[in-house]
Amino acid sequence: MIICIPGLGFDHTMFSHLKYPIITPKTHLANGMENEVENYVKNAPCHLLGFSLGGFIAAKIAAKYPVLSLNLIGIRRAYPEHVLHHFKKTIEKSRIAFYRLCFAKDKSWHSFKKTHLSYYLSHYKLQTWLHNIDWLSKETLRLHMPTTLVHGTCDQIAPIEEVRLMAEKSKHANLIEIQGEGHLLSKEQIKVR
């Protein structure tokens, strides 16, 4: 079983292209996602795939329960308070601007705008964004098992330099860099490795 945990402002639809059976949390609130995933994992070992905020949840769960693999996309060690403050201000002003930050390539951004943006704007409420940013402010990533980190080299939300340093210092991390990609990778790159 593969449990896919989405990031801030995203939900299960970001994993809909995967060709294998997956489970995704039904709630958008970080603490609710954490509880849902924990209930799945404590009953049967599985693979965890976490994107951004979902990566923090996946790593916390993997520290408590045996999992088959841990794959984290677009993650960083922690979000500094000034970065989260900037995210809050950006999101309060224009959630579209935050989504735009997720893409390094105009082609990917325009495709997302055409296929997903209106859905996410209508399904992901401002209070949920703010709640999840507050949740992130208390989190620091700790890797307790072999972990595959997949990261775009042009990520504006979680800088690649920070991830390289984290991977270098960790005995558990294997970093795969995706050249030219931003925070949200292309669908071909979102998979369990």
C-alpha positions in Angstrom: 0.0 0.0 0.0 1.2 3.5 -0.8 0.0 6.5 1.2 0.5 9.8 -0.5 0.3 12.9 1.6 -0.2 16.3 -0.1 1.4 19.6 0.7 0.1 23.1 1.6 -2.7 24.1 -0.8 -2.9 20.7 -2.5 -5.0 17.5 -2.0 -5.3 14.0 -3.4 -5.7 15.2 -7.0 -1.9 15.9 -7.2 -1.4 12.1 -7.1 -4.2 11.1 -9.4 -1.8 10.2 -12.3 -0.1 7.4 -10.3 -0.7 4.0 -11.8 -0.7 2.0 -8.6 -3.2 1.9 -5.8 -2.8 4.7 -3.4 -4.5 6.1 -0.3 -4.6 9.9 0.5 -6.0 11.7 3.5 -9.5 13.0 3.1 -9.0 16.1 5.3 -6.9 19.2 4.4 -5.9 20.1 7.9 -2.3 18.9 8.8 -3.1 17.5 12.2 -6.1 15.6 10.7 -3.9 14.2 7.9 -1.4 13.1 10.5 -4.1 11.2 12.4 -5.5 9.6 9.3 -2.2 8.4 8.1 -1.2 7.2 11.5 -4.4 5.0 11.6 -3.5 3.4 8.3 0.2 2.8 9.1 -0.3 1.3 12.5 -2.4 -1.5 11.0 -0.1 -2.4 8.1 3.4 -1.4 6.9 3.2 0.7 3.8 5.2 3.1 1.5 4.9 6.8 2.4 5.2 9.6 -0.2 5.0 13.1 1.2 5.0 16.3 -0.7 6.2 19.5 1.2 4.0 19.7 4.3 3.0 16.1 3.7 6.7 15.2 3.9 6.8 16.5 7.5 3.8 14.3 8.3 5.3 11.3 6.5 8.6 11.6 8.4 6.9 11.9 11.8 4.8 8.8 11.1 7.9 6.9 9.9 9.7 7.7 13.2 6.9 6.0 15.1 5.9 3.0 12.9 7.6 0.6 10.6 7.2 1.7 6.9 8.4 0.0 3.8 9.9 3.2 2.3 9.9 7.0 2.9 9.9 9.3 -0.1 9.8 13.1 0.4 9.3 15.7 -2.4 9.9 19.4 -2.0 11.0 19.2 1.6 13.2 21.3 3.8 14.5 20.9 7.4 12.2 23.6 8.8 10.4 26.7 7.7 11.9 29.8 9.3 9.3 32.1 10.9 10.0 35.0 8.4 9.4 32.6 5.4 6.1 31.4 6.9 5.1 35.1 7.6 5.8 35.9 4.0 3.7 32.8 2.9 0.8 34.0 5.1 0.9 37.5 3.6 1.1 36.2 0.1 -1.8 33.8 0.6 -4.0 36.4 2.3 -3.3 38.7 -0.7 -3.5 36.2 -3.5 -3.4 32.4 -3.3 -2.7 32.4 -7.0 0.7 34.0 -6.3 1.6 31.2 -3.9 0.7 28.6 -6.5 2.8 30.4 -9.1 5.8 30.1 -6.7 5.5 26.3 -7.0 6.5 26.3 -10.7 9.9 27.0 -12.3 8.6 26.5 -15.8 6.0 28.6 -17.5 4.7 25.6 -19.4 4.0 23.7 -16.2 2.4 26.7 -14.5 0.1 27.3 -17.5 -0.9 23.6 -17.6 -1.7 23.7 -13.9 -3.7 26.9 -14.3 -5.8 25.3 -17.0 -6.3 22.0 -15.3 -6.2 22.5 -11.5 -6.1 26.1 -10.3 -9.8 26.8 -10.1 -10.4 23.5 -8.3 -7.8 24.2 -5.6 -8.9 27.8 -5.2 -12.5 26.6 -4.5 -11.7 23.6 -2.4 -8.9 24.8 -0.2 -10.1 27.5 2.1 -8.1 30.4 3.5 -8.5 29.3 7.1 -7.1 25.9 6.2 -4.0 27.5 4.6 -3.5 29.6 7.8 -4.0 26.6 10.1 -1.5 24.5 8.2 1.1 27.3 8.1 0.8 27.5 11.9 1.2 23.7 12.1 4.4 24.0 9.9 5.9 26.6 12.2 6.3 23.9 14.9 7.8 21.3 12.7 11.4 20.3 12.1 12.2 17.4 9.8 14.0 14.5 11.4 15.0 11.4 9.3 15.1 8.1 11.2 15.3 5.7 8.3 16.6 5.5 4.8 14.8 8.3 2.9 14.7 9.3 -0.7 14.5 13.1 -1.1 13.4 14.3 -4.6 13.8 17.9 -5.2 13.7 20.4 -8.0 16.8 22.5 -8.5 14.8 25.7 -9.1 12.5 25.3 -6.0 11.6 28.8 -4.7 9.8 27.5 -1.6 12.3 25.0 -0.3 15.8 26.0 -1.6 17.9 23.2 -3.1 21.0 24.4 -1.2 19.3 23.7 2.1 18.2 20.2 0.9 21.7 19.4 -0.3 23.2 20.3 3.1 20.5 18.3 4.9 21.3 15.3 2.7 25.0 15.7 3.1 24.7 15.7 6.9 22.2 12.8 7.2 23.2 9.2 7.1 19.6 8.3 6.0 19.1 10.6 3.0 19.5 9.9 -0.7 18.9 13.1 -2.7 17.7 13.0 -6.3 17.8 16.4 -7.9 15.4 17.2 -10.8 17.1 19.8 -13.0 15.0 22.8 -13.8 12.0 21.8 -11.8 10.4 23.9 -9.0 8.6 23.0 -5.8 5.9 21.1 -7.6 7.5 18.5 -9.8 6.2 17.3 -13.1 3.8 14.4 -12.8 6.5 12.1 -14.2 8.7 12.8 -11.3 6.1 12.3 -8.5 6.4 8.6 -7.7 7.7 6.1 -5.1 11.3 5.2 -5.7 
